[in-house]
Amino acid sequence: MLSLLGIIAIVIFAIHTFRTANSNGRNGGLWAFISVAVGIALQWVVPLVASMVIAIFYIASGSNIDTIEQDIMWPAVVISFAGLGLSFLGMWLVLRHVSQIPDETPAAASGPPPPPVFGDSLSFRAEEPHEVPSRPKPEGADLPPNRD
């Protein structure tokens, strides 16, 4: 029953992480994979390794090999519940990270460019003649102003 609850949680978190990541401009498939990996690792791999370490410790301390299963039953149950809780916490942290809108790129986040400095590009010297380019007059420039 506990494993079924864990599998359902992994599927629900993965779907929600995928949708949230896509809506925030992130790679939904990658984040769903990370959520599933965190769920499986914290729910099955870590408790399995911890139970094996405890079993090896019991055997090394001189416990009977025939009764090792009964000896580590309650620590294994506690480890299983802890793994399920850590799995929920890890997948929730992944979902919380994905639900934050990512910052802009550093080039875009640095703000607007500095204002132009006027007069630096114009280098007039007293000995050079200054020619002003002629501009065509706009239409109606020769007409007197309208006085109604």
Salt bridges, closest charged atoms under 4 A:
GLU128 OE2 - ARG125 NH1 3.67
ASP142 OD1 - LYS137 NZ 3.55
